[in-house]
């Protein structure tokens, strides 16, 4: 029997970021760690980031190798006979995913202060857009489960389809190793690298979603006060201008952080969507169902994330437009101050 005072757990977009951070920080330290009592972002000391840097080196090395293999296959006259069309598709998908993860990693290294300031602003403004029963927030909570299930699914590919997985190219000439040992080693490398890559990709996706939702919520509140009355008290005007200045700084920091990641992510994501659609239509009968499920899950995740974020971004751009009353108010304020 359900108690009368029972209340379901809320699942906002920012709570998805908090709970995702709890899970990933339990695995290993990240460059930015959340202070649990106050939930403020803190820089992690370098001596605690050995695991993170080691995994980042593995992901970067795999990304470079996959991209180099693709370029060599495109430019060389004599193609590698072991790289089939199916392996080529997996090579492009894996190379694109690892490349986006590397762009997030390098941005996290060289833009660590901007990341921390951006997360502080997210914490400051998250109450303005908090909705306990947010469907988009519930979708973002699915990344918590995906950060564990995705590496487990990927590491099964060398076992179920040994000649399809791109890691087959690494150990094909290592005849001194047994087949079972090479398969387990490939599965282990895939699990470790995919765990770190998915952690970086999902972490950035949740942050980008929170930025979109919070900016949209702040603009919605700022849009409402101009419809209420044409006469505004001085204290309300100063408070609104203070918030406007904070949002201006927040937007500037967001642009600095996203400028390195979004061009790479958008172009490669579009390429992956086309290839995954082709894979699901043409290649499903000839590959194991686990691989089809993996590709279909990634395709559905990217599609749902785009469907959730793009309308909010368009709605936020529409709210940036200023009415004649608001433009006059800002002009008067500039003359006074």
C-alpha positions in Angstrom: 0.0 0.0 0.0 1.4 3.4 -1.0 1.7 5.9 1.8 -0.2 9.2 1.4 3.0 11.3 1.9 4.9 9.3 -0.7 6.5 11.5 -3.4 8.3 10.0 -6.4 12.0 10.9 -7.0 12.5 14.0 -9.2 14.5 13.6 -12.3 15.5 17.0 -13.7 18.2 17.6 -16.2 20.6 18.9 -13.6 19.9 16.0 -11.3 20.9 13.7 -14.1 24.3 15.6 -14.2 24.6 15.2 -10.4 23.8 11.5 -10.4 26.0 10.8 -13.5 28.9 12.5 -11.7 28.4 10.4 -8.6 28.7 7.2 -10.7 31.7 8.3 -12.8 33.5 9.7 -9.8 33.0 6.4 -8.0 34.9 4.7 -10.9 37.8 7.2 -11.0 38.5 10.8 -10.4 37.8 13.4 -13.1 39.5 16.8 -13.7 36.4 18.4 -12.1 34.9 16.9 -8.9 31.7 18.0 -7.3 31.8 19.1 -3.7 29.0 16.9 -2.2 27.6 19.2 0.6 27.2 22.3 -1.5 27.4 20.7 -5.0 30.0 23.2 -6.2 32.6 22.1 -8.9 36.2 21.9 -7.7 39.4 21.2 -9.6 40.8 17.8 -8.8 44.5 17.6 -7.7 46.7 16.3 -10.5 48.0 13.4 -8.3 44.5 11.9 -8.3 44.1 12.0 -12.1 46.6 9.3 -13.0 43.8 6.9 -14.1 42.0 9.5 -16.0 45.1 10.6 -18.0 46.1 6.9 -18.6 42.6 6.2 -20.0 42.6 9.4 -22.0 46.0 8.3 -23.6 44.4 5.0 -24.6 41.4 6.6 -26.2 43.5 9.2 -28.0 45.8 6.4 -29.3 42.9 4.3 -30.6 41.3 7.4 -32.3 44.6 8.2 -34.0 45.0 4.6 -35.2 41.5 4.3 -36.5 41.7 7.7 -38.4 45.1 6.8 -39.8 43.8 3.4 -41.0 40.8 5.1 -42.7 43.0 7.6 -44.4 45.5 4.9 -45.6 42.6 2.9 -47.0 41.3 5.8 -48.9 44.6 7.0 -50.3 46.3 3.7 -51.0 46.0 1.9 -54.4 46.1 -1.5 -52.9 43.4 -2.1 -50.2 43.8 -4.2 -47.1 42.0 -7.5 -47.9 41.1 -8.0 -44.3 39.0 -4.8 -44.2 35.6 -5.6 -45.5 32.7 -3.2 -46.0 31.2 -4.2 -42.7 34.5 -3.6 -40.9 34.9 -0.3 -42.7 31.6 0.9 -41.4 32.6 -0.1 -37.9 35.9 1.6 -38.4 34.3 4.9 -39.4 31.7 4.7 -36.5 34.4 3.9 -33.9 36.8 6.5 -35.3 34.1 9.2 -35.2 33.1 8.3 -31.7 36.6 8.2 -30.3 37.5 11.5 -32.2 34.6 13.4 -30.5 35.6 11.9 -27.2 39.2 13.1 -27.7 37.9 16.6 -28.5 36.0 16.6 -25.2 39.1 15.4 -23.4 41.4 18.0 -24.8 38.8 20.8 -24.1 38.6 19.5 -20.6 42.4 19.7 -20.2 43.0 23.1 -21.8 39.7 24.8 -20.9 39.4 23.4 -17.3 38.7 26.8 -15.7 36.0 27.7 -18.3 34.4 24.3 -17.6 34.4 24.9 -13.9 32.9 28.4 -14.3 30.2 27.0 -16.6 29.3 24.3 -14.1 29.1 27.0 -11.4 26.6 28.9 -13.4 24.6 25.8 -14.1 24.4 25.2 -10.4 23.4 28.8 -9.8 20.6 28.9 -12.4 19.4 25.3 -12.2 16.5 26.2 -9.9 15.0 28.5 -12.6 14.3 25.5 -14.9 13.8 22.7 -12.4 10.7 20.5 -13.1 10.4 17.4 -10.9 8.7 15.4 -13.7 10.7 16.5 -16.7 10.6 13.8 -19.4 13.8 15.1 -21.0 15.5 14.9 -17.6 14.3 11.2 -17.4 15.9 10.6 -20.8 19.2 12.1 -19.6 19.1 9.7 -16.6 19.3 6.9 -19.0 22.9 7.8 -19.7 23.8 6.6 -16.2 22.9 3.1 -17.2 24.3 3.5 -20.7 27.8 4.4 -19.4 28.0 0.8 -18.1 26.0 -1.2 -20.6 27.6 0.4 -23.7 31.2 -0.8 -22.9 29.8 -4.3 -22.0 28.0 -4.5 -25.3 31.0 -3.3 -27.3 33.5 -5.7 -25.6 31.2 -8.6 -26.8 31.8 -7.7 -30.5 35.4 -9.3 -30.6 33.8 -12.5 -29.1 30.7 -12.7 -31.3 32.2 -11.3 -34.6 36.0 -11.5 -34.4 36.6 -10.4 -38.0 34.2 -7.5 -38.0 35.7 -5.6 -35.0 38.5 -3.1 -36.1 40.7 -4.4 -33.2 41.2 -7.6 -35.3 43.8 -5.6 -37.3 46.0 -5.1 -34.2 46.7 -8.8 -33.4 46.2 -10.6 -36.7 49.9 -11.1 -37.3 50.7 -12.0 -33.6 50.9 -15.8 -34.2 52.7 -16.3 -30.9 49.5 -15.5 -29.0 46.7 -18.0 -28.7 43.3 -17.1 -30.3 41.5 -17.1 -27.0 44.1 -14.8 -25.4 43.9 -12.3 -28.3 40.1 -12.3 -28.1 40.1 -11.6 -24.4 42.8 -8.9 -24.8 40.8 -7.2 -27.5 37.6 -7.4 -25.4 39.4 -5.9 -22.4 40.9 -3.0 -24.5 37.4 -2.3 -26.0 35.8 -2.3 -22.6 38.3 0.0 -20.9 38.5 2.5 -23.9 34.7 2.5 -24.4 34.1 3.1 -20.7 36.2 6.2 -20.8 35.0 7.4 -24.2 31.3 6.9 -23.2 31.9 8.6 -19.9 33.3 11.7 -21.7 30.7 11.8 -24.4 27.7 11.3 -22.1 29.1 13.7 -19.6 29.4 16.4 -22.2 25.9 15.6 -23.7 24.3 16.0 -20.3 26.2 19.3 -19.7 25.2 20.6 -23.2 21.6 19.6 -22.5 21.6 21.5 -19.2 23.0 24.6 -20.8 20.2 24.6 -23.4 17.5 23.9 -20.8 18.7 26.5 -18.3 19.3 29.2 -20.9 15.8 28.5 -22.2 14.4 28.7 -18.7 16.2 32.0 -17.9 15.0 33.6 -21.1 11.5 32.4 -20.4 11.5 34.2 -17.0 13.1 37.3 -18.5 10.4 37.3 -21.3 7.5 37.2 -18.8 8.3 40.4 -16.8 8.0 42.6 -19.9 4.5 41.3 -20.5 3.3 42.1 -17.0 3.7 45.9 -16.9 5.4 48.7 -18.7 6.4 50.3 -15.4 9.2 48.6 -13.5 10.6 49.5 -10.1 14.3 50.5 -9.9 15.2 47.5 -7.7 13.5 45.1 -10.2 15.4 46.7 -13.1 18.7 46.5 -11.3 18.0 42.9 -10.4 17.1 42.1 -14.0 20.2 43.8 -15.3 22.4 41.9 -12.9 20.9 38.6 -14.0 21.3 39.7 -17.6 25.0 40.4 -17.0 25.4 37.0 -15.4 23.7 35.3 -18.4 26.0 37.3 -20.7 29.1 36.0 -18.9 27.6 32.5 -18.8 26.9 32.6 -22.6 30.4 33.8 -23.3 32.0 30.9 -21.3 29.7 28.4 -23.0 30.8 29.7 -26.4 34.5 29.3 -25.4 34.0 25.7 -24.3 31.7 24.5 -27.1 33.6 26.2 -29.9 36.2 23.3 -29.9 33.7 20.4 -29.6 30.5 21.3 -31.5 32.1 21.6 -35.0 33.7 18.1 -34.7 30.7 16.6 -32.9 28.0 17.8 -35.3 29.8 16.9 -38.5 30.9 13.4 -37.3 27.5 12.7 -35.7 25.7 13.4 -39.1 28.2 11.0 -40.8 27.5 8.3 -38.1 23.7 8.7 -38.4 23.9 8.1 -42.2 26.1 5.1 -41.8 24.1 3.6 -38.9 20.9 4.0 -41.0 22.5 2.1 -43.9 23.8 -0.5 -41.5 20.3 -1.1 -39.9 18.7 -1.4 -43.4 21.3 -3.4 -45.3 23.5 -5.3 -42.8 21.0 -6.6 -40.2 20.6 -10.1 -41.7 24.3 -10.9 -41.8 25.6 -9.7 -38.4 24.8 -10.9 -34.8 21.7 -9.4 -33.1 23.9 -8.0 -30.4 25.7 -5.7 -32.8 22.4 -4.7 -34.5 21.0 -3.8 -31.0 24.1 -1.8 -30.2 23.9 0.2 -33.5 20.2 0.7 -33.1 20.6 1.9 -29.5 23.2 4.5 -30.5 21.1 5.6 -33.4 18.0 6.0 -31.2 20.0 7.8 -28.5 21.4 10.4 -30.9 18.0 10.8 -32.5 16.2 11.4 -29.2 18.9 13.7 -28.0 18.6 15.8 -31.1 14.8 15.8 -30.8 15.0 17.0 -27.2 17.7 19.7 -27.7 17.1 21.3 -31.1 13.5 22.4 -30.3 14.7 24.0 -27.0 17.6 25.7 -28.8 15.2 27.1 -31.4 12.8 28.2 -28.7 15.7 29.9 -26.9 16.7 31.7 -30.0 13.2 33.0 -30.4 13.2 34.4 -26.9 16.3 36.4 -27.5 14.2 38.8 -29.5 13.5 42.0 -27.6 10.3 43.9 -27.8 10.1 47.7 -28.3 9.3 48.2 -24.6 12.3 46.2 -23.4 14.6 47.9 -25.8 13.5 51.3 -24.6 14.0 50.2 -21.0 17.5 49.1 -21.7 18.3 52.3 -23.5 17.0 54.4 -20.6 19.1 52.3 -18.2 22.2 52.9 -20.3 21.7 56.6 -20.2 21.3 56.6 -16.4 24.2 54.3 -15.6 
